[in-house]
């Protein structure tokens, strides 16, 4: 099966590419794919992919990752989290993704 990988920020810098298609065997999970990519691209990739934070004095490490435009951490979309099996045609967005929208701009006449 083919999965499209899209890289942003530090992850893109580590891979030196914006995207690539990778062939995986059927049943490969997100977690297995991430481990393979860390092996392929190394520590800089890993540092760009995972973010460390704390919740109630517990250290949490989570990937900056979207699967088909939804955060892998959203249990309502992915109850298995990173144990979710990939499917042919899936798209993984990796790295710090910052989005925003267009809003009305106000221009000032300074004269």
Rosetta constraint file for C-alpha pairs under 8 A:
AtomPair CA 1 CA 23 HARMONIC 5.48 0.50
AtomPair CA 1 CA 24 HARMONIC 5.43 0.50
AtomPair CA 1 CA 25 HARMONIC 6.15 0.50
AtomPair CA 1 CA 26 HARMONIC 6.18 0.50
AtomPair CA 1 CA 87 HARMONIC 6.86 0.50
AtomPair CA 1 CA 88 HARMONIC 4.63 0.50
AtomPair CA 1 CA 89 HARMONIC 7.48 0.50
AtomPair CA 2 CA 21 HARMONIC 6.30 0.50
AtomPair CA 2 CA 22 HARMONIC 5.58 0.50
AtomPair CA 2 CA 23 HARMONIC 4.55 0.50
AtomPair CA 2 CA 24 HARMONIC 6.33 0.50
AtomPair CA 2 CA 87 HARMONIC 7.87 0.50
AtomPair CA 2 CA 88 HARMONIC 5.16 0.50
AtomPair CA 2 CA 89 HARMONIC 5.87 0.50
AtomPair CA 2 CA 90 HARMONIC 7.58 0.50
AtomPair CA 3 CA 21 HARMONIC 5.61 0.50
AtomPair CA 3 CA 22 HARMONIC 5.46 0.50
AtomPair CA 3 CA 23 HARMONIC 6.47 0.50
AtomPair CA 3 CA 24 HARMONIC 7.42 0.50
AtomPair CA 3 CA 86 HARMONIC 7.73 0.50
AtomPair CA 3 CA 87 HARMONIC 7.41 0.50
AtomPair CA 3 CA 88 HARMONIC 6.05 0.50
AtomPair CA 3 CA 89 HARMONIC 5.39 0.50
AtomPair CA 3 CA 90 HARMONIC 5.10 0.50
AtomPair CA 3 CA 91 HARMONIC 5.82 0.50
AtomPair CA 3 CA 92 HARMONIC 7.43 0.50
AtomPair CA 4 CA 19 HARMONIC 7.08 0.50
AtomPair CA 4 CA 20 HARMONIC 5.84 0.50
AtomPair CA 4 CA 21 HARMONIC 4.39 0.50
AtomPair CA 4 CA 22 HARMONIC 6.42 0.50
AtomPair CA 4 CA 89 HARMONIC 6.97 0.50
AtomPair CA 4 CA 90 HARMONIC 6.37 0.50
AtomPair CA 4 CA 91 HARMONIC 4.73 0.50
AtomPair CA 4 CA 92 HARMONIC 6.30 0.50
AtomPair CA 5 CA 19 HARMONIC 5.29 0.50
AtomPair CA 5 CA 20 HARMONIC 5.28 0.50
AtomPair CA 5 CA 21 HARMONIC 6.00 0.50
AtomPair CA 5 CA 22 HARMONIC 7.29 0.50
AtomPair CA 5 CA 91 HARMONIC 5.96 0.50
AtomPair CA 5 CA 92 HARMONIC 4.98 0.50
AtomPair CA 5 CA 93 HARMONIC 6.18 0.50
AtomPair CA 5 CA 94 HARMONIC 7.46 0.50
AtomPair CA 6 CA 18 HARMONIC 5.85 0.50
AtomPair CA 6 CA 19 HARMONIC 4.24 0.50
AtomPair CA 6 CA 20 HARMONIC 6.74 0.50
AtomPair CA 6 CA 91 HARMONIC 7.37 0.50
AtomPair CA 6 CA 92 HARMONIC 6.08 0.50
AtomPair CA 6 CA 93 HARMONIC 4.73 0.50
AtomPair CA 6 CA 94 HARMONIC 6.13 0.50
AtomPair CA 7 CA 11 HARMONIC 5.66 0.50
AtomPair CA 7 CA 12 HARMONIC 4.63 0.50
AtomPair CA 7 CA 15 HARMONIC 7.76 0.50
AtomPair CA 7 CA 17 HARMONIC 7.08 0.50
AtomPair CA 7 CA 18 HARMONIC 5.02 0.50
AtomPair CA 7 CA 19 HARMONIC 5.66 0.50
AtomPair CA 7 CA 93 HARMONIC 6.09 0.50
AtomPair CA 7 CA 94 HARMONIC 5.09 0.50
AtomPair CA 7 CA 95 HARMONIC 6.20 0.50
AtomPair CA 8 CA 12 HARMONIC 4.79 0.50
AtomPair CA 8 CA 13 HARMONIC 7.81 0.50
AtomPair CA 8 CA 18 HARMONIC 6.82 0.50
AtomPair CA 8 CA 93 HARMONIC 7.58 0.50
AtomPair CA 8 CA 94 HARMONIC 6.11 0.50
AtomPair CA 8 CA 95 HARMONIC 4.91 0.50
AtomPair CA 8 CA 96 HARMONIC 6.35 0.50
AtomPair CA 8 CA 97 HARMONIC 6.62 0.50
AtomPair CA 9 CA 13 HARMONIC 6.46 0.50
AtomPair CA 9 CA 48 HARMONIC 7.40 0.50
AtomPair CA 9 CA 95 HARMONIC 5.77 0.50
AtomPair CA 9 CA 96 HARMONIC 5.95 0.50
AtomPair CA 9 CA 97 HARMONIC 7.58 0.50
AtomPair CA 10 CA 14 HARMONIC 6.18 0.50
AtomPair CA 10 CA 44 HARMONIC 7.53 0.50
AtomPair CA 10 CA 45 HARMONIC 7.03 0.50
AtomPair CA 10 CA 47 HARMONIC 7.89 0.50
AtomPair CA 10 CA 48 HARMONIC 4.77 0.50
AtomPair CA 10 CA 49 HARMONIC 7.66 0.50
AtomPair CA 10 CA 95 HARMONIC 6.56 0.50
AtomPair CA 10 CA 96 HARMONIC 7.67 0.50
AtomPair CA 11 CA 15 HARMONIC 6.30 0.50
AtomPair CA 11 CA 44 HARMONIC 7.42 0.50
AtomPair CA 11 CA 45 HARMONIC 5.08 0.50
AtomPair CA 11 CA 46 HARMONIC 7.75 0.50
AtomPair CA 11 CA 48 HARMONIC 4.95 0.50
AtomPair CA 11 CA 49 HARMONIC 6.06 0.50
AtomPair CA 11 CA 94 HARMONIC 6.77 0.50
AtomPair CA 11 CA 95 HARMONIC 5.31 0.50
AtomPair CA 12 CA 16 HARMONIC 5.60 0.50
AtomPair CA 12 CA 17 HARMONIC 5.64 0.50
AtomPair CA 12 CA 18 HARMONIC 5.74 0.50
AtomPair CA 12 CA 95 HARMONIC 7.57 0.50
AtomPair CA 13 CA 17 HARMONIC 7.28 0.50
AtomPair CA 14 CA 41 HARMONIC 6.59 0.50
AtomPair CA 14 CA 42 HARMONIC 7.92 0.50
AtomPair CA 14 CA 44 HARMONIC 5.63 0.50
AtomPair CA 14 CA 45 HARMONIC 5.06 0.50
AtomPair CA 14 CA 48 HARMONIC 7.94 0.50
AtomPair CA 15 CA 41 HARMONIC 6.17 0.50
AtomPair CA 15 CA 45 HARMONIC 6.99 0.50
AtomPair CA 24 CA 28 HARMONIC 6.45 0.50
AtomPair CA 24 CA 33 HARMONIC 7.94 0.50
AtomPair CA 26 CA 86 HARMONIC 7.74 0.50
AtomPair CA 26 CA 87 HARMONIC 7.41 0.50
AtomPair CA 27 CA 85 HARMONIC 5.47 0.50
AtomPair CA 27 CA 86 HARMONIC 6.52 0.50
AtomPair CA 27 CA 87 HARMONIC 7.65 0.50
AtomPair CA 28 CA 32 HARMONIC 6.20 0.50
AtomPair CA 28 CA 33 HARMONIC 6.80 0.50
AtomPair CA 28 CA 85 HARMONIC 5.54 0.50
AtomPair CA 28 CA 86 HARMONIC 5.85 0.50
AtomPair CA 29 CA 33 HARMONIC 6.28 0.50
AtomPair CA 29 CA 82 HARMONIC 6.91 0.50
AtomPair CA 29 CA 83 HARMONIC 5.39 0.50
AtomPair CA 29 CA 84 HARMONIC 5.29 0.50
AtomPair CA 29 CA 85 HARMONIC 3.99 0.50
AtomPair CA 29 CA 86 HARMONIC 5.46 0.50
AtomPair CA 30 CA 34 HARMONIC 6.16 0.50
AtomPair CA 30 CA 82 HARMONIC 5.06 0.50
AtomPair CA 30 CA 83 HARMONIC 5.98 0.50
AtomPair CA 30 CA 84 HARMONIC 5.84 0.50
AtomPair CA 30 CA 85 HARMONIC 6.22 0.50
AtomPair CA 30 CA 86 HARMONIC 6.22 0.50
AtomPair CA 31 CA 35 HARMONIC 6.28 0.50
AtomPair CA 31 CA 82 HARMONIC 5.02 0.50
AtomPair CA 31 CA 83 HARMONIC 5.80 0.50
AtomPair CA 31 CA 84 HARMONIC 7.82 0.50
AtomPair CA 32 CA 36 HARMONIC 6.26 0.50
AtomPair CA 33 CA 37 HARMONIC 6.23 0.50
AtomPair CA 34 CA 38 HARMONIC 6.12 0.50
AtomPair CA 35 CA 39 HARMONIC 6.24 0.50
AtomPair CA 36 CA 40 HARMONIC 6.17 0.50
AtomPair CA 37 CA 41 HARMONIC 5.93 0.50
AtomPair CA 37 CA 42 HARMONIC 7.83 0.50
AtomPair CA 38 CA 42 HARMONIC 5.10 0.50
AtomPair CA 38 CA 43 HARMONIC 6.92 0.50
AtomPair CA 38 CA 45 HARMONIC 6.25 0.50
AtomPair CA 38 CA 46 HARMONIC 5.73 0.50
AtomPair CA 41 CA 45 HARMONIC 5.73 0.50
AtomPair CA 42 CA 46 HARMONIC 6.49 0.50
AtomPair CA 43 CA 47 HARMONIC 6.05 0.50
AtomPair CA 44 CA 48 HARMONIC 6.22 0.50
AtomPair CA 45 CA 49 HARMONIC 6.09 0.50
AtomPair CA 46 CA 50 HARMONIC 6.19 0.50
AtomPair CA 47 CA 51 HARMONIC 7.59 0.50
AtomPair CA 48 CA 95 HARMONIC 5.97 0.50
AtomPair CA 48 CA 96 HARMONIC 7.59 0.50
AtomPair CA 49 CA 63 HARMONIC 5.53 0.50
AtomPair CA 49 CA 64 HARMONIC 5.52 0.50
AtomPair CA 49 CA 65 HARMONIC 7.52 0.50
AtomPair CA 49 CA 94 HARMONIC 6.34 0.50
AtomPair CA 49 CA 95 HARMONIC 5.05 0.50
AtomPair CA 49 CA 96 HARMONIC 7.54 0.50
AtomPair CA 50 CA 61 HARMONIC 6.37 0.50
AtomPair CA 50 CA 62 HARMONIC 5.45 0.50
AtomPair CA 50 CA 63 HARMONIC 4.23 0.50
AtomPair CA 50 CA 64 HARMONIC 5.85 0.50
AtomPair CA 50 CA 95 HARMONIC 7.90 0.50
AtomPair CA 51 CA 61 HARMONIC 5.64 0.50
AtomPair CA 51 CA 62 HARMONIC 5.53 0.50
AtomPair CA 51 CA 63 HARMONIC 6.11 0.50
AtomPair CA 51 CA 64 HARMONIC 6.76 0.50
AtomPair CA 52 CA 59 HARMONIC 7.02 0.50
AtomPair CA 52 CA 60 HARMONIC 5.70 0.50
AtomPair CA 52 CA 61 HARMONIC 4.48 0.50
AtomPair CA 52 CA 62 HARMONIC 6.59 0.50
AtomPair CA 53 CA 59 HARMONIC 5.90 0.50
AtomPair CA 53 CA 60 HARMONIC 5.24 0.50
AtomPair CA 53 CA 61 HARMONIC 6.43 0.50
AtomPair CA 54 CA 58 HARMONIC 5.29 0.50
AtomPair CA 54 CA 59 HARMONIC 4.54 0.50
AtomPair CA 54 CA 60 HARMONIC 5.54 0.50
AtomPair CA 55 CA 59 HARMONIC 6.62 0.50
AtomPair CA 55 CA 60 HARMONIC 6.99 0.50
AtomPair CA 63 CA 94 HARMONIC 7.95 0.50
AtomPair CA 63 CA 95 HARMONIC 7.93 0.50
AtomPair CA 64 CA 94 HARMONIC 5.85 0.50
AtomPair CA 64 CA 95 HARMONIC 5.13 0.50
AtomPair CA 64 CA 96 HARMONIC 5.80 0.50
AtomPair CA 64 CA 97 HARMONIC 7.63 0.50
AtomPair CA 65 CA 71 HARMONIC 6.13 0.50
AtomPair CA 65 CA 72 HARMONIC 6.32 0.50
AtomPair CA 65 CA 92 HARMONIC 6.86 0.50
AtomPair CA 65 CA 93 HARMONIC 5.63 0.50
AtomPair CA 65 CA 94 HARMONIC 4.75 0.50
AtomPair CA 65 CA 95 HARMONIC 6.49 0.50
AtomPair CA 66 CA 70 HARMONIC 5.06 0.50
AtomPair CA 66 CA 71 HARMONIC 4.45 0.50
AtomPair CA 66 CA 72 HARMONIC 5.71 0.50
AtomPair CA 66 CA 92 HARMONIC 5.68 0.50
AtomPair CA 66 CA 93 HARMONIC 4.98 0.50
AtomPair CA 66 CA 94 HARMONIC 6.65 0.50
AtomPair CA 67 CA 71 HARMONIC 6.29 0.50
AtomPair CA 67 CA 72 HARMONIC 6.04 0.50
AtomPair CA 67 CA 90 HARMONIC 7.13 0.50
AtomPair CA 67 CA 91 HARMONIC 5.89 0.50
AtomPair CA 67 CA 92 HARMONIC 4.73 0.50
AtomPair CA 67 CA 93 HARMONIC 6.50 0.50
AtomPair CA 68 CA 90 HARMONIC 6.15 0.50
AtomPair CA 68 CA 91 HARMONIC 5.15 0.50
AtomPair CA 68 CA 92 HARMONIC 6.35 0.50
AtomPair CA 68 CA 93 HARMONIC 7.85 0.50
AtomPair CA 69 CA 91 HARMONIC 7.88 0.50
AtomPair CA 69 CA 92 HARMONIC 7.97 0.50
AtomPair CA 69 CA 93 HARMONIC 7.60 0.50
AtomPair CA 70 CA 74 HARMONIC 7.45 0.50
AtomPair CA 70 CA 77 HARMONIC 7.32 0.50
AtomPair CA 72 CA 77 HARMONIC 7.56 0.50
AtomPair CA 72 CA 78 HARMONIC 6.08 0.50
AtomPair CA 72 CA 81 HARMONIC 5.56 0.50
AtomPair CA 72 CA 82 HARMONIC 6.53 0.50
AtomPair CA 73 CA 78 HARMONIC 7.01 0.50
AtomPair CA 73 CA 81 HARMONIC 5.66 0.50
AtomPair CA 73 CA 82 HARMONIC 7.78 0.50
AtomPair CA 74 CA 78 HARMONIC 5.94 0.50
AtomPair CA 74 CA 79 HARMONIC 7.44 0.50
AtomPair CA 74 CA 81 HARMONIC 7.47 0.50
AtomPair CA 75 CA 79 HARMONIC 4.38 0.50
AtomPair CA 75 CA 80 HARMONIC 7.35 0.50
AtomPair CA 75 CA 81 HARMONIC 6.77 0.50
AtomPair CA 78 CA 84 HARMONIC 6.73 0.50
AtomPair CA 79 CA 84 HARMONIC 7.83 0.50
AtomPair CA 80 CA 84 HARMONIC 5.12 0.50
AtomPair CA 86 CA 90 HARMONIC 6.62 0.50
